[in-house]
Amino acid sequence: MHDVIVVGGGGAALAAAIEARERGARVLLLEKNDRLGGSTAWSIGSVTSTGTPHQRRRGIADNTTDHWVDMPGFAGDLDARDNAGLRRVLCDHIPDTFQWLLDSGVRFMGPMPEPPHRQPRMHNVLPNSRSFIYHLERRARRAGVDIRTGACVTSLWRDGERVAGVEAQVNGASVRFQARGGVVLAAGDFTNSPELKRRFMGEQESKVEGVNPTATGDGQRMAEALGARIVNGDLALGPEVRFIAPATENIVRRLPPWRWLAMLMQWSMDHVPGWLLRPVMMKFLTTALAPSPALFEAGAALVNRRGERFGDECDRPAWRLPDQPDKVGYILLDRALAQRFSAWPNFISTAPGIAYAYVDDYRRNRRDVCTQAPTLDTLAASLGMDPSALRASAQARGLGAGPYLALGPVRSVFVHSEGGLLVDAHHRVIGDGEAPIPGLYAAGSTGQGGLLLKGHGHHLAWAFVSGRRAGAEAAAAADAAASAISH
């Protein structure tokens, strides 16, 4: 028997497992994929926090209350749907958790400004988001967490009213694992669950894929079977148009997450001239980010694989892309537009607080999504399009002389969804009758609880904060159960 079982293998799950184990619990972590990572490994890697050493070095006086007050500025009209209590939990506990990440070996650059934050609070991980998993997995294994990958949890089981363990598929066999203190669900969101997207968002949204292909809402589904409730299931970042990922990862994504390398990069951010540093940052920036809507506002055409326009480029094109051949499209620019988007303030894409990428950056770093030709007919031939359809699309958008540039393929994606299980301030999952389900906890996107995490760096901040707290709560429950037995 284990004291705590954690379901998932991303940042929230590892944080829960480490915290529970370092409090003395016997912890089993079950991840359905062959390796750890979850959506944390897919992220840009921003963590937004106050009270960090990075802020102090810059003389920035900041506090958790101001952070709590500033966050609704990102939510806008949705603020009434926010869980203010969980927002307080996030803001109050992220400074300690940020230091916990540093103590685990994770390194950051920053802080970066992002209004309406009144102070710079966004910290970007170095050298890439895999650093979180690399260092936290090492810490978990050193602590003695029993980590098993390729173990797909299919259901929760109860002993009376209490969740006492899980059923999982391991090597083709169904295995039951028991937990004395409880189960922590930290299996991510449901951006790649057509069923849940259809139920909460709509039929068209159900066709849009998630950035993380294995984010299928497993935790939400299993908890719902016990009477839990999903809140804010209709809210998500997306659908949005994004460039397809490179067939092979670029140098920045391949950098090993060694501490000395991250420290060298951190030093470089402060001391290396921008003109030397920028080419390296461009390799990071031009991966699979979103093209700016300003491209379409300026007159660029969005066409499908046949060269046909499929609606107004400025009217939610991401919703229509999934109905096109292979679910992809191409952004068509003439010579004037290509020149226009080669310099500030007209950029192709950006990562907040890092840099802006222009046409020439994509030509250097993403040749696989840049096709240029002197005429529309030769461009159509290069991309396998119908030349007459491409000419008609260009004419309809008022494009002028060549050479012409096609950026793509682009696709429609959900980056993350906000639909998490309703939880209380102790990360206990709420069931029928508004009472906690005994023995069941949730963290990260699975246990988002109605908390709105708009603005960069809040999703990862919540993953680590809620994961640590849920793990601590489950470990305490295990201690209480052991004490009850001994007495």
KELOVO-6644 format. One record per residue (C-alpha): x, y, z. Coordinates in steps of 0.1 Angstrom, whole numbers, plus 5000, padded with zeros to 4 digits. Layout:
<sites>
XYZ;...
</sites>
This chain:
<sites>
500050005000;501150364993;500250665013;499650894983;499050824947;499651104921;498051074887;499951264860;503551344850;503851714845;504752004868;501751984891;502151604895;505851614903;505351904927;502651704945;504751384946;507851564959;506051754986;504151444999;507351234999;509451495016;506751505044;507351135049;504550975027;505150675005;504350814971;503450644938;503350864907;501550714876;501950864842;500250724811;502950844786;506350684782;508050974798;507251264822;506551614810;502851684805;501852024792;504652174813;507152044788;505152194759;504952544775;507152854769;508052824805;506953144822;506253174859;504853494873;505653574909;506353844934;509053844960;511653674939;515453714941;515353854906;512954134917;515154214947;518254234926;516554504906;515254684936;511654614928;509454644958;506454414952;503954214973;501353944971;498354164977;499254384947;499554074926;496153954937;494654294929;496254314895;495253974882;491554064875;492854314850;493654024827;490253864831;488254174819;484554094817;485153744830;486253864864;482853774880;483553404871;486953404889;487553214921;489053494942;489853264971;492053034949;493553354934;494653444969;496153104974;498153134942;499453484949;500253414986;502153094979;503953154946;506953344962;507853044984;507252804955;509453014932;512252974957;511452604959;511952584921;515252764924;516252524952;515452234929;517852364903;515552554879;516952894867;515053194852;515653514833;513653824842;511453964856;509654094826;506954364825;503454264814;500754524820;498354544838;500854404863;502154714881;505554554885;507654324864;506753974876;507053734846;510153504849;511153284819;512852954825;516352874811;517252714788;513752584780;510652434797;512152094799;514252224828;511252194851;510751824844;514451744844;515151904878;511851804895;512151444883;515651424897;514451564930;511551324931;513751024925;516251134950;513451174976;512250814968;509050874948;508050554930;507650684894;505950454869;505450564833;503250384807;500650334835;497350474823;494950534852;491350444841;489250494872;489150574909;487850334935;486350384969;486350215002;482950335014;482750705007;486550755007;488650744975;491150464984;493050414952;493050384914;492650124886;495350144859;496449964828;500049854831;501549644804;498149544791;496849434825;494449604849;496149674882;494649824914;496850054935;495750154971;496450484988;496050535026;495950915024;494350974991;494751034954;495951364938;494651414902;497251624883;496651494847;496251824829;493451984809;491051854782;492252044752;492551724733;489251564744;486651604716;483951484739;484551734767;485152024742;481951934725;480051934758;481452264771;482452464741;480652344709;480852114679;483252324660;485652364689;485651984693;487451964660;490352184672;493351994685;495352074716;499052164716;499551874739;498051574721;497751364754;495751634773;492551434773;490851534806;491451204823;491351344858;488151544851;486451244836;487251014865;486251264892;482951344874;482050974878;482151034916;479951344915;482651614910;481851914888;483852084861;483752474862;484652724835;484752434810;483752674782;486852894786;490252834769;493152994752;492152934716;491252834691;494153034677;496253004645;499752874651;502652764629;503152394628;506052274650;509452214633;509951854621;513251864641;513652064673;515852374671;519052424691;517352594720;514752324725;517652064723;519752234749;520252014779;518652164811;521952164830;522152414858;525552564847;524152614812;521052794825;523353014848;525453104818;522353194798;521053404827;524353594829;524353644791;520853804793;522354074816;525754124800;525854014763;524954294738;521454254723;522754234687;524753924697;521953764718;519053824694;519953544669;519853294697;516553414710;515053404675;515653034673;513553004704;510953254692;510253114657;509152764668;505452724669;504053054680;500953244667;501253474637;500053824646;496453914637;497954234623;499054034592;495453984583;494354334593;497054464568;495654254540;497453914540;495353624526;494753304544;494253014520;493952634523;495952364506;494152424474;494952794474;491352894482;490253154508;487753014532;486253324549;487153664563;490653644576;489753894604;486753704615;487853404637;489753214611;490952964637;487452824639;487252744602;490752594597;489752254611;487252214582;489952264555;491951984539;494451844564;493252114588;495952354576;496352684558;498952934544;499353304549;499953484516;501953804514;502954014485;506254214482;504854514500;503554324529;506754114533;508754444534;506254594559;506554294583;510354314582;510754584608;509154734640;506254774647;505054514623;506154174635;505153814626;505153684661;506353754696;507053584729;506253844756;509253994773;511653814750;511753944715;509854004682;510253804650;510053944615;509953804580;513753764578;513853584611;511453324598;513453294566;516553214586;515152994613;511952834598;512652774562;510152484564;507252744568;508552994543;507952944505;508853234482;508253264444;508353544418;504753474406;501653324420;501653044395;505152934405;504252964442;501152744436;503352494418;505752484448;502952424473;500752194451;497952444449;495552534421;497052844405;493752984394;492452954430;495553124444;495353404418;491653454428;492453464465;495253724459;492953934438;490153924464;492554054491;493954324468;497554184469;499954354446;503254264429;505553974438;507753814448;505153634469;505753474503;503553194518;503953134555;502752794566;501452544571;499552694600;496952514621;494252584646;495052484682;493952514718;496952614740;495152524773;491652504787;490452654819;487952374827;489052224860;487352044889;485852244916;488152234946;488252404980;491252604994;492752275005;492552134970;489951874980;487651794951;484051904958;481351644951;477551624955;476151834982;479052084980;481151855003;484651734996;485051384983;487151215010;490551114998;490451304965;492551604957;493251784924;496052024913;497152214882;494652234853;492751934866;492052124899;491852474886;488552514905;487252824886;490453024890;491053234860;494753224849;494853484822;498253654816;501553474810;503053274838;500053204859;499252854847;502652724856;502652914888;499352744897;500652404887;503552424911;501652594940;498652374939;500652064933;502852124964;499752204985;497751914973;500651674980;501051815015;497351775022;497351415010;500451345031;498751495062;495651275056;497950965054;499451065087;496051105103;494950765089;498050595103;497550765137;493950645138;495050285131;497750295158;495350425184;
</sites>
